[in-house]
Amino acid sequence: MATEITLFVLLMVASAVAMLAKRLSLPYTVTLVVAGLGLGMLPPHFAWLDLDTVRLTPELLFNIFLPMLLFEAAFHLSWPKFRENLTAILLLAVPGVIVAVGLGGTFAYWLEPLANTSLPLMVALLFASMLAATDPVSVVALFKELGVPKRLAVVMEGESLLNDAVGVVVFLVVSAMLGLGHTEVTVTPLWVARTLVWEVFVGIGIGAGVGLGVSWMTTLVDDHLVEIMLTTIAAFGSYLIATAFHSSAILAVVAAGMACGNVGARYGMTPTNRIAVESFWEYAVFVANGFVFLLLGKEIDVFRMLGHGAEIVIAWVALMVARGVVVLVVERALMRTREKLPPRWSGVLVWGGLRGSLSMVLALSLPLHFAYRELLVDLTFGVVLLSILLQGTTMTGLLRWSGAIGGGSAHVEYLRIRTALRATRAGLKHLDEQLAGGDIHTQTYDTLRGRLGGREAQLEEQLSQLDENLVDAQAAEVTRVERELLEVERQAIREASEAGLVPREALEVLLDDLSRRAHGHDEEGAHATKPAQAAAEVGAAAEAAAAAEDAPG
């Protein structure tokens, strides 16, 4: 019964935190961690809750939560957009992680003596490998809340989905080099290369096979409950099969999710069924995030962390410097390619490299007999907490300052110019009315008209010469308004359907059009006629209903 009570309490806390975070405009994930810290420090008279019956264990994270979180994120990741940024994603996720481990471990090895702590170089590299990968649980959840530009979101989400697998492989390799693996192996360059190739390609192959198989099965049914079950099988089935073949289960789930989202959802599901599947996974991830971040916070002993405060700060600085070097090198490497990253994104890519539950679980998986286990667990937990609380709470401000989302200097400048132009044109209109009414002399009109006309031309020139920051600010505004309009359209279609004003065939077409536009799959031309015809049917039905209501009884 204790486990059931714990689960109930965690769900209640997650729901309360979600409402509080929404009301206070705080990042949901960060608020959950703080709530988890509070649960971990409850006084003894709350012992009856027995919250320790549910812990953040490797088995719980890897076998339950991670497949759900990875699959849902990959399901919504557009393959065309992923492919357009593939070079940037791969550079950050593969060599980027390896370089980050080398640099981060070396920096930690050099700097930790400043805090009177000594780490052997290989142990420092092991520590860096546990924290090298950005945690998709943290990054994906945070970026969904903030609504960053699509390309930046794709790059960071794509990197976080892939570098998880690379980080785990590097961790396993370094562990084997230290003799901490489950089996004794001789670590050679050939063994490392063979392990990496097997983990990556077999994992992707299994995931793609499962995902495409499930996508084909969705074409055989028209039942949203069956399709939800099939996608659930794809998420957990790909993970279990890849684990059985000792390949990367993380990459398998990512491949399965992308296959189901880009093939199955698009060609095998009706619009209404697709909405049901997406709603299910949205709820599943909401629950998973609630548990993961609450348990993450609950596992951290704040008072114990304070005893290693200096070491934790030094380790965090070392890892951030390593991340910064990787981002700058990748940015320079892409400078002359079509995947060039805007320089103002550098800070976001560095600061957005949050660490999370995966790092903590890797630390907890260290053998109990390992001499440095307790120190590495404390350092890892401390860096994760510092990362989430410091980087997570300041991410919104950084995004606005860089112009990546509305509210930054670029957006403010854009609004200033546009408002000034509107005010100038209002002045010109008033001046014309004054002249037309005979209230001012022609010479006065000409003088003031010249001044205002010159100001209008100057402002128009400023708008026409907007730099890239302002263009992105304008694009962000367009994206925001488009989302609002899509939601208005969706609500209107629902109301028309509930009122019986639209036939099922037209409803399917309208929902298909909305879903395609919402996911960036709006195919102009070939699909333009059907939505228009369906909209006309809805309009005609609405007019007929209105006429019927107005007709005398």
C-alpha positions in Angstrom: 0.0 0.0 0.0 3.0 2.3 0.6 3.9 2.4 -3.0 0.4 3.3 -4.1 0.3 6.2 -1.5 3.7 7.4 -2.8 2.5 7.4 -6.4 -0.7 9.2 -5.5 1.3 11.9 -3.5 3.7 12.4 -6.4 0.8 12.8 -8.9 -0.9 15.3 -6.6 2.4 17.3 -6.2 3.1 17.3 -9.9 -0.4 18.6 -10.7 -0.1 21.3 -8.0 3.3 22.3 -9.3 2.0 22.5 -12.9 -0.8 24.9 -11.9 1.6 27.0 -9.8 4.3 27.1 -12.5 1.6 28.2 -15.0 0.3 30.9 -12.7 3.8 32.3 -11.9 5.2 31.8 -15.4 8.0 29.6 -14.1 9.6 26.7 -16.0 7.6 23.6 -15.1 10.7 21.3 -14.9 12.6 23.6 -12.6 9.7 24.0 -10.3 9.3 20.2 -10.1 12.9 19.8 -9.1 12.5 22.4 -6.3 9.3 20.6 -5.2 11.3 17.4 -5.2 13.9 19.0 -3.0 11.2 19.9 -0.6 9.8 16.4 -0.5 13.3 15.1 0.3 13.6 17.4 3.3 10.2 16.7 4.9 10.3 16.5 8.7 10.0 13.1 10.5 6.3 13.4 11.2 5.7 13.0 7.5 7.3 9.5 7.5 3.9 7.9 7.2 4.0 8.9 3.5 7.0 6.5 3.0 8.1 8.4 -0.1 11.3 6.4 -0.3 9.4 3.4 -1.6 9.7 5.0 -5.1 13.3 6.0 -6.1 14.9 7.2 -9.3 16.7 3.9 -10.1 18.4 3.0 -13.4 15.8 0.4 -14.1 12.9 2.9 -13.6 14.5 5.6 -15.8 15.8 3.4 -18.6 13.0 0.8 -18.8 9.9 3.0 -18.2 10.4 6.8 -18.4 13.2 7.2 -21.0 11.4 5.2 -23.8 8.3 7.4 -23.3 10.2 10.7 -23.3 12.4 9.8 -26.2 9.6 8.3 -28.4 7.3 11.3 -27.9 10.1 13.8 -28.7 11.2 11.8 -31.8 7.5 11.3 -32.9 7.2 15.1 -33.3 10.6 15.7 -34.8 10.2 16.4 -38.5 12.5 14.3 -40.7 12.9 17.0 -43.4 13.9 19.6 -40.8 16.1 17.0 -39.0 17.8 16.2 -42.3 18.3 19.9 -43.2 20.3 20.3 -39.9 21.8 16.8 -39.8 25.5 18.0 -40.1 25.1 20.4 -37.2 23.3 17.8 -35.1 25.8 15.0 -35.8 28.8 17.3 -35.1 27.4 18.4 -31.7 26.2 14.9 -30.8 29.1 12.6 -31.8 32.5 14.3 -31.9 31.1 17.1 -29.7 30.4 14.6 -26.9 33.7 12.9 -27.3 35.6 16.2 -27.2 33.5 17.5 -24.3 34.4 14.4 -22.3 38.1 14.9 -23.1 38.2 18.6 -22.4 35.7 18.5 -19.4 37.7 15.7 -17.8 41.0 17.4 -18.3 39.8 20.7 -17.0 38.3 19.0 -13.9 41.6 17.2 -13.4 43.5 20.5 -13.5 41.0 22.6 -11.5 39.7 20.3 -8.7 42.9 20.7 -6.7 41.8 24.3 -6.2 39.1 22.9 -3.9 41.5 20.5 -2.2 40.2 17.5 -4.1 42.3 15.3 -6.3 40.9 13.2 -9.1 43.0 10.8 -11.2 42.8 11.7 -14.9 40.8 8.6 -15.9 38.4 9.1 -13.0 37.9 12.8 -14.1 37.2 11.5 -17.6 34.6 9.0 -16.2 33.0 11.9 -14.3 32.9 14.0 -17.5 31.4 11.1 -19.5 28.5 11.0 -17.1 27.7 14.7 -17.6 28.8 15.2 -21.2 25.4 14.5 -22.8 22.6 17.0 -22.5 19.6 15.3 -21.0 16.6 15.2 -23.4 14.3 15.0 -20.5 15.4 18.5 -19.5 16.1 20.1 -22.8 13.0 18.9 -24.7 10.6 19.8 -21.9 12.2 23.2 -21.4 12.2 24.1 -25.0 8.5 23.1 -25.5 7.6 25.5 -22.7 9.6 28.4 -24.1 8.7 28.0 -27.8 12.0 28.7 -29.4 12.5 29.1 -33.2 11.8 25.9 -35.0 15.4 25.4 -36.4 17.0 26.1 -33.0 14.6 23.6 -31.4 15.3 21.0 -34.0 19.1 21.4 -33.6 19.0 21.2 -29.8 16.3 18.5 -29.6 18.1 16.4 -32.3 21.4 16.8 -30.5 19.9 15.9 -27.1 18.2 12.8 -28.5 21.4 11.5 -30.2 24.1 12.6 -27.7 22.4 10.6 -25.0 23.3 7.4 -26.8 26.8 8.6 -27.5 27.3 9.7 -23.9 26.3 6.3 -22.6 28.6 4.5 -25.0 31.5 6.8 -23.9 30.7 6.1 -20.3 30.7 2.4 -20.9 34.1 2.6 -22.7 35.7 4.7 -19.9 34.2 2.3 -17.3 35.7 -0.7 -19.1 39.1 1.1 -19.2 38.9 1.5 -15.4 37.8 -2.2 -15.0 34.3 -1.2 -13.8 32.4 -3.1 -16.5 30.2 -6.1 -15.9 32.6 -8.2 -17.9 36.3 -8.0 -18.2 37.4 -6.8 -21.7 40.6 -5.7 -23.2 40.0 -2.1 -24.3 41.7 -1.6 -27.7 40.9 0.9 -30.5 39.4 -2.0 -32.5 37.1 -2.9 -29.6 36.0 0.7 -29.2 35.3 1.1 -32.9 33.4 -2.3 -33.1 31.4 -1.4 -30.0 30.5 2.0 -31.4 29.5 0.7 -34.8 27.4 -2.1 -33.3 25.6 0.2 -30.8 24.8 2.8 -33.4 23.9 1.0 -36.5 22.2 -2.0 -35.0 20.2 0.2 -32.6 19.1 2.5 -35.5 18.3 -0.5 -37.7 16.1 -2.2 -35.0 14.3 1.1 -34.2 13.7 1.9 -37.9 12.5 -1.6 -38.6 10.0 -1.6 -35.6 8.8 1.9 -36.4 8.2 1.2 -40.1 6.5 -2.1 -39.3 4.2 -0.3 -36.9 3.6 2.4 -39.5 2.5 -0.3 -42.0 0.2 -1.8 -39.4 -1.5 1.6 -38.9 -2.6 1.5 -42.5 -4.6 -1.7 -41.8 -6.8 -0.2 -39.0 -8.9 2.9 -38.4 -9.1 2.8 -34.6 -7.3 5.3 -32.5 -7.1 3.0 -29.5 -5.4 0.3 -31.6 -3.0 2.9 -33.0 -2.2 4.2 -29.5 -1.4 0.6 -28.5 0.8 0.1 -31.6 2.8 3.2 -30.9 3.2 2.1 -27.3 4.5 -1.2 -28.6 6.9 0.6 -30.9 8.3 2.7 -28.1 8.9 -0.1 -25.6 9.4 -2.9 -28.1 12.2 -1.2 -29.9 13.9 -0.5 -26.5 13.6 -4.1 -25.3 14.7 -5.6 -28.6 17.7 -3.3 -28.9 18.7 -4.1 -25.3 18.5 -7.8 -26.0 20.9 -7.4 -28.9 23.2 -5.2 -26.8 22.9 -2.2 -29.1 21.8 1.3 -28.3 18.3 1.1 -27.0 18.2 5.0 -26.9 18.9 5.3 -30.7 16.4 2.5 -31.3 13.6 4.4 -29.6 14.5 7.6 -31.4 14.5 5.8 -34.8 11.2 4.1 -34.0 9.6 7.4 -32.9 10.8 9.3 -36.0 9.5 6.5 -38.3 6.1 6.4 -36.6 5.8 10.2 -36.6 7.0 10.9 -40.1 5.6 7.8 -41.9 2.9 6.1 -39.7 1.2 9.3 -38.5 1.2 10.9 -41.9 0.2 8.0 -44.1 -1.4 5.5 -41.8 -3.5 7.5 -39.5 -6.6 9.6 -40.1 -6.4 13.2 -38.8 -8.8 12.5 -35.9 -6.8 9.3 -34.9 -3.6 11.2 -35.2 -4.9 13.9 -32.8 -5.9 11.1 -30.3 -2.4 9.5 -30.5 -0.7 12.8 -30.0 -2.9 13.6 -27.1 -2.1 10.3 -25.4 1.6 10.8 -25.8 1.4 14.4 -24.6 -0.3 13.2 -21.4 2.1 10.3 -21.0 5.1 12.6 -21.2 3.5 15.1 -18.8 3.2 12.3 -16.2 6.7 11.0 -16.9 8.3 14.4 -16.6 6.4 14.9 -13.4 7.8 11.7 -11.9 11.3 12.1 -13.3 11.9 15.7 -12.1 10.2 15.2 -8.7 12.2 12.0 -8.0 15.4 13.8 -9.3 14.9 16.5 -6.7 14.0 14.1 -4.0 17.2 12.1 -4.5 19.4 15.2 -3.9 20.6 15.8 -0.3 21.1 19.6 -0.3 23.1 19.7 2.9 25.4 17.0 1.7 25.9 18.9 -1.6 26.9 22.1 0.4 29.8 20.1 1.8 31.2 19.8 -1.7 30.1 23.3 -2.9 33.5 24.4 -4.2 34.2 21.1 -6.0 30.7 21.2 -7.6 31.1 24.8 -8.9 34.6 24.0 -10.3 33.3 20.9 -12.0 30.4 22.8 -13.5 32.7 25.6 -14.8 35.0 22.9 -16.3 32.1 21.3 -18.1 30.6 24.6 -19.3 34.0 25.7 -20.7 34.3 22.4 -22.5 30.7 22.8 -23.9 31.6 26.3 -25.0 34.7 25.1 -26.9 32.6 22.4 -28.7 29.9 24.8 -29.7 32.4 27.4 -31.0 34.3 24.8 -33.0 31.1 23.4 -34.6 29.9 26.9 -35.4 33.2 27.7 -37.2 33.1 24.4 -39.0 29.6 25.2 -40.4 30.5 28.8 -41.2 30.7 28.3 -45.0 27.9 25.7 -45.3 24.2 26.0 -45.8 23.7 24.8 -42.1 25.5 27.9 -40.8 24.3 28.6 -37.2 23.6 32.3 -36.3 26.3 33.5 -34.0 23.7 34.7 -31.4 22.7 31.1 -30.9 26.1 30.2 -29.5 25.2 31.3 -26.0 21.9 29.4 -26.2 23.5 26.2 -27.4 26.1 26.5 -24.6 23.7 27.5 -21.8 21.0 25.1 -23.0 23.2 22.1 -22.3 21.3 21.1 -19.2 22.2 18.0 -17.3 19.5 15.8 -15.7 18.3 12.5 -14.6 20.4 10.4 -17.0 23.7 11.8 -15.5 22.4 10.9 -12.0 21.4 7.4 -12.9 24.8 6.8 -14.6 26.5 7.9 -11.3 24.3 5.6 -9.2 25.2 2.7 -11.6 28.8 2.8 -10.5 29.9 -0.3 -8.6 29.7 0.0 -4.8 33.4 -1.1 -4.4 34.6 1.8 -6.6 36.8 4.0 -4.4 35.6 7.3 -5.9 31.9 6.3 -6.2 30.6 8.5 -3.3 32.6 11.6 -4.4 31.4 11.2 -8.1 27.8 10.7 -7.0 27.9 13.9 -4.9 29.6 15.9 -7.7 27.3 14.6 -10.3 24.2 15.3 -8.3 25.5 18.8 -7.4 26.3 19.7 -11.0 22.8 18.5 -12.1 21.1 20.6 -9.5 23.2 23.7 -10.3 22.6 23.1 -14.0 18.8 22.9 -13.6 18.4 25.7 -11.1 20.9 28.2 -12.6 20.7 27.5 -16.3 17.0 26.5 -16.3 15.8 29.6 -14.5 17.9 32.0 -16.7 17.2 30.3 -20.0 14.2 32.4 -20.8 16.1 35.6 -20.3 18.9 34.4 -22.4 16.6 33.5 -25.3 14.9 36.9 -25.2 18.2 38.7 -25.0 19.6 36.8 -28.0 16.4 37.4 -30.0 15.6 33.7 -30.2 12.1 34.3 -28.7 10.0 37.4 -28.5 10.8 40.0 -25.8 14.5 40.5 -26.5 16.2 43.6 -27.8 15.6 42.7 -31.4 11.9 42.2 -30.8 11.7 45.5 -28.8 13.4 47.4 -31.6 11.1 45.9 -34.2 8.0 46.9 -32.2 9.5 50.4 -31.7 10.0 51.0 -35.4 6.6 49.6 -36.3 4.8 51.7 -33.6 6.6 54.8 -34.6 5.6 54.3 -38.3 2.0 53.8 -37.2 2.1 57.0 -35.2 3.6 58.9 -38.1 1.0 57.8 -40.5 -1.7 58.7 -38.0 -0.2 62.2 -37.9 -0.2 62.4 -41.7 -3.8 61.4 -41.8 -4.7 64.0 -39.2 -2.8 66.6 -41.2 -4.7 65.7 -44.4 -8.0 66.1 -42.4 -6.9 69.5 -41.1 -6.2 70.7 -44.6 -9.4 69.3 -46.0 -11.4 71.1 -43.3 -9.7 74.4 -44.0 -8.2 74.5 -40.5 -4.6 75.1 -41.5 -2.8 77.1 -44.2 -1.5 75.3 -47.3 2.1 76.5 -46.5 1.8 75.1 -43.0 0.5 71.8 -44.4 3.4 71.6 -46.9 6.0 72.2 -44.2 4.6 69.7 -41.7 3.8 67.2 -44.5 7.4 67.3 -45.6 8.7 66.7 -42.1 6.3 63.8 -41.4 6.8 62.4 -44.9 10.6 62.4 -44.4 10.2 60.6 -41.0 7.8 58.1 -42.7 10.4 57.4 -45.4 13.2 57.0 -42.8 11.2 54.5 -40.7 10.2 52.5 -43.8 13.9 52.4 -44.8 14.7 51.1 -41.3 12.1 48.4 -41.7 13.4 47.4 -45.1 16.9 47.1 -43.8 16.1 44.9 -40.8 19.1 42.8 -39.8 18.8 39.1 -39.1 17.8 39.6 -35.5 14.8 41.7 -36.4 13.8 39.3 -39.2 13.8 36.5 -36.7 11.8 38.6 -34.2 9.2 39.2 -37.0 9.2 35.5 -37.9 8.7 34.6 -34.2 5.7 36.9 -34.1 4.3 35.3 -37.3 4.8 31.8 -35.8 3.1 32.8 -32.5 0.1 34.3 -34.3 -0.2 31.4 -36.7 -0.4 29.0 -33.7 -3.1 31.1 -32.2 -5.0 31.2 -35.5 -4.7 27.4 -35.8 -6.2 27.0 -32.4 -9.1 29.3 -33.2 -9.7 27.4 -36.4 -9.6 24.1 -34.5 -12.1 25.3 -31.9 -14.5 26.6 -34.6 -14.3 23.2 -36.4 -15.1 21.4 -33.1 -18.1 23.7 -32.5 -19.4 23.1 -36.0 -19.0 19.4 -35.6 -20.7 19.3 -32.2 -23.6 21.3 -33.7 -23.9 18.8 -36.5 -23.1 21.4 -39.2 -20.3 19.6 -40.9 -20.3 16.1 -42.5 -17.7 13.6 -41.5 -15.9 13.8 -44.8 -15.5 17.5 -44.6 -14.4 17.2 -40.9 -11.7 14.8 -41.9 -10.3 17.1 -44.6 -10.4 20.1 -42.3 -8.6 18.4 -39.5 -6.1 16.9 -41.9 -5.3 20.4 -43.2 -5.0 21.8 -39.6 -2.7 19.0 -38.5 -0.5 19.3 -41.6 -0.1 23.1 -41.1 0.5 22.6 -37.4 3.4 20.2 -38.1 4.9 22.2 -40.9 3.7 19.8 -43.5 1.4 22.2 -45.3 1.6 21.2 -49.0 0.4 24.1 -51.0 -1.2 23.5 -54.4 -2.1 19.8 -54.4 -4.0 20.0 -51.1 -5.3 23.6 -51.5 -8.6 22.6 -53.1 -10.0 20.1 -50.7 -9.7 22.3 -47.5 -11.4 25.2 -49.4 -14.2 22.9 -50.5 -14.6 21.6 -47.0 -14.6 25.1 -45.6 -17.2 26.1 -48.1 -19.4 23.2 -46.9 -19.0 24.2 -43.3 -19.8 27.8 -44.2 -22.9 26.8 -46.2 -24.0 24.6 -43.3 -23.6 27.4 -40.8 -25.5 29.8 -43.0 -28.3 27.3 -43.5 -28.5 26.8 -39.7 -28.6 30.5 -39.1 -31.3 30.9 -41.7 -33.3 28.1 -40.1 -33.0 29.8 -36.7 -34.1 33.2 -38.1 -37.0 31.7 -40.0 -40.5 32.1 -38.4 -41.7 29.1 -36.5 
